[in-house]
Amino acid sequence: MSMRDDIEKVLISEEELQGRIVQLAQEMNAIYSDDDPPVLVCILKGAYMFMADLTRHLDFRHEVDFMVISSYGKGTTSTGVVRILLDLTYSIDNRHVVIVEDIVDTGHTLDYILRNFASRNPTSIRVATLLNKPSRREIEVPVDFIGFEVPNEFVLGYGLDFIEQYRNIPFIGVLKPAVYQSVLGED
Ligand code: IMP
């Protein structure tokens, strides 16, 4: 069995992803300029592909930085506990910041990051997320750039994982129920 056989359906194709990412980059190109370059903070691991494709379409000068956040245990449900596993390499004091996320689900991870960043005195903070799952929101969070809204299903691919795997699938998809069940032992 190949990894592709585990996929039940494609939610967002490669072409749709790439087309929308160009549009998001254009939205950002209209806001930021070389006069006051922002730093783009990629929230790892899930946002690495989005970040790589997005930044290739940005016209303005910018720097990139990375932060590793862990909010989930094993499986598909949030534990609500957010931890910084690797912090930024540079200060964001007096800087414009764009947080680049893979998906905003309950909102707890983003809320934690926003509150943490606010205490570091940035000039501004905006948030870009590839995916948004508003039906699952438990805490209100501001999001400035949204790629796609997704239904209340566990999605993966294009950087998003299930048990650390499937990140390399080039589209956003949903696994066959049997695959989740075989790993998690859920009904
Ligand atoms: P939140 O704190 O509930 O908003 O969850 C945010 C993080 O959980 C995201 O950055 C993802 O890493 C992960 N996550 C949430 N929903 C999904 C999903 O459907 N597939 C894969 N990862 C997800």
Residues whose N, C-alpha, C, O or C-beta is under 5 A from the ligand:
A	BS01	IMP	G46 S71 S78 D102 I103 V104 D105 T106 G107 H108 T109 L110 E153 F154 V155 L156 L160 D161
